[in-house]
Amino acid sequence: MKSTKIALTCTVLFAAALMTLSCASPMRMTDNWRNSTYKGPAFKKIMVVALTKQEDLRRPIENEFAKQLRSRGVEVATCHEYFPDPDKATREELVRVSQGMGIEAYLIGRVLGSGTDIQTYGPADTTVDSMSYLPWFGPGPQMTRQREAVTLESRLYDGKTTGIVWRSTVDAVNPSGSDNQISRFVSLVVKALRDKKLIPSA
């Protein structure tokens, strides 16, 4: 009876682990470039702009950037505060509105591209000639899984010259726009900005 309970518990835990792995949405930074000609100090006042007309993404992304950047001592203005209508948030209007606000940099994020991520796993050759060589409880046949993937780009522009200072790209699989995914994406970007000494370290 005891062994049955142990076996059942292990089965449940194994199934839960598989569900966790299959539901996880991988996200990784694939580019992290800083303009070597920029010699200035870390930026302490930034305007955040999410280039999307989807309000259910625009506000949460900008607000999450504001939250995480403020925790590192950066003053933040979000684009949706000053431009409720995204169509009016042109480059010229951003510069005009931010004049007199002391904005030192613009952090602009957008979807750079989308496609399909194909993942292959399992052995390449599962052919066996005899039962003696059958991999009992070993790896199964090679399989593939297709998942939606997007590339998110973030750029930091100098508020004085409007020249690019930094750029990054993040690949996200199975994007959902959930609070958790947005938080993970923003954390990657903010960490990169800190590591490149473009925002205060604390």
Secondary structure by P-SEA (a helix, b strand, c coil): caaaaaaaaaaaaaaaaaaaaaabbbbbbcccccccccccccccbbbbbccccccccaaaaaaaaaaaaaaabbbbbbccccccccccccaaaaaaaaccccccbbbbbbbcbbbbbbbbbccccccccccccccccccccbbbbbbbbbbbbbbbbccccccccccbbbbbccccccaaaaaaaaaaaaaaaaaacccccc
